[in-house]
Amino acid sequence: MNINTLPMVNACLNTLSAVLLLTGYTFIRRGNRNAHRFCMITAFVISIVFLISLPHSTYALAGIIYYPGHGASRILLFYGPLDPTPH
């Protein structure tokens, strides 16, 4: 596998997981519990694969990138995305 295809692989994994979640929702609305369970478990496994591959592909493409800031700006960078309020 070429290193430049990793972002596409990550996008496909994420898309497949979303499709499985929507399909599982459709199955549970129709009362098909077994198909719903299969879709949810498969979406979970694919999401785990995505979450494992994402840092590896980011590191492979960009290497380690250190944030040059200090103080409050560094804290905002690390904890800002955890803020639950909309921006």
C-alpha positions in Angstrom: 0.0 0.0 0.0 1.3 3.4 -0.9 1.6 5.9 2.0 -0.4 8.5 0.0 -3.5 6.2 0.0 -3.8 6.2 3.8 -6.0 9.3 4.0 -8.4 7.7 1.4 -8.4 4.4 3.4 -9.3 6.4 6.6 -12.1 8.2 4.8 -13.5 5.0 3.4 -13.4 3.4 6.9 -15.2 6.4 8.4 -17.8 6.4 5.6 -18.4 2.7 5.9 -18.9 3.1 9.6 -21.5 5.8 9.0 -23.3 3.8 6.4 -23.5 0.8 8.8 -24.9 3.0 11.6 -27.6 4.4 9.3 -28.4 0.9 8.0 -28.5 -0.4 11.6 -30.9 2.4 12.5 -33.1 1.4 9.5 -33.1 -2.3 10.6 -34.1 -1.5 14.2 -36.9 0.7 13.0 -38.2 -2.2 11.0 -37.8 -4.6 13.9 -35.0 -6.7 12.5 -32.9 -7.0 15.7 -30.3 -9.5 14.4 -29.4 -7.3 11.3 -29.3 -4.3 13.6 -26.9 -6.0 16.0 -24.7 -7.1 13.1 -24.5 -3.6 11.7 -23.8 -2.0 15.1 -21.0 -4.5 16.0 -19.5 -4.1 12.5 -19.6 -0.3 12.7 -17.9 -0.5 16.1 -15.1 -2.7 14.8 -14.6 -0.5 11.7 -14.5 2.6 13.9 -11.8 1.0 16.1 -9.8 0.2 13.1 -10.2 3.8 11.9 -9.1 5.1 15.3 -6.1 2.9 15.3 -5.0 3.8 11.8 -5.6 7.5 12.0 -2.6 8.4 14.2 -0.4 6.0 12.3 -1.2 7.5 8.9 -0.9 11.0 10.3 2.6 10.2 11.7 3.6 8.5 8.4 2.6 11.5 6.3 3.6 14.4 8.5 5.9 13.0 11.2 5.9 14.4 14.7 4.8 18.1 14.7 5.5 20.1 17.9 3.3 23.0 18.8 5.6 26.1 19.1 3.3 28.0 21.4 3.5 28.3 25.2 1.2 29.2 28.0 -2.5 29.8 27.5 -2.5 29.2 23.7 -1.0 25.7 24.3 -3.7 24.9 26.8 -6.5 26.1 24.5 -5.1 24.0 21.6 -5.2 20.8 23.7 -8.4 21.4 25.7 -10.3 23.6 23.3 -11.7 20.8 21.2 -13.1 19.2 24.4 -15.3 22.2 25.0 -18.9 21.1 24.6 -20.3 24.6 23.7 -20.8 25.4 20.0 -18.3 27.8 18.4 
